Amino acid sequence: MTDASPHPYVGMWVTADGHIRQELLANGRYDEARGDRESAYTGSYRVFGTRIEYVDDTGFTADGTFDGDVLHHGGYIFHREGGDARERSGEGRR
């Protein structure tokens, strides 16, 4: 990211079951936890409009698409933690 201000997608993104938690940091890095495994995947990312491109620290690449408070990535659906979409769907309540 070259822009000094963070894009609107910075923050924590979580699958409905809470198993995958992906934090998009303002410095262009991400940290993904899976289950009890913290920092299971880490790397960098770039956002182009509503598209995100990832490069993990091993060189693996992936992408995704944002739709408001929903992120489609790697066959998973993530919701912004505390976001409206997750609350409306009832997924934010346990």
C-alpha positions, 0 to 999 in steps of 0.5 A: 500500500502506498497511500498514507491512509488505511483503506476501509477494509483494515481490521479483523475478518472472521468466518461464521464458525470463527475457525478462521480469523484474518486480520488485515493490518494498516501496514499492508500485512495480514495475520491469519489464525486457524482454530488454535493455530495463531499466525497460521499464515502471514504475509502482505496484501494489496487492495485495488478497489474491492479486490484484495491480492495476497502474497504469503511469506512462503510466496503463495498467492491468493485473491478475494473480493469485498462486498461491504462487510463480506469478504469472499476469499479462498472458497470461504466467506468472511465477515468483518468482526462486529460488522453489520452484515454479520449481525444481520445474519445472526452469525455474530451471536453465539 
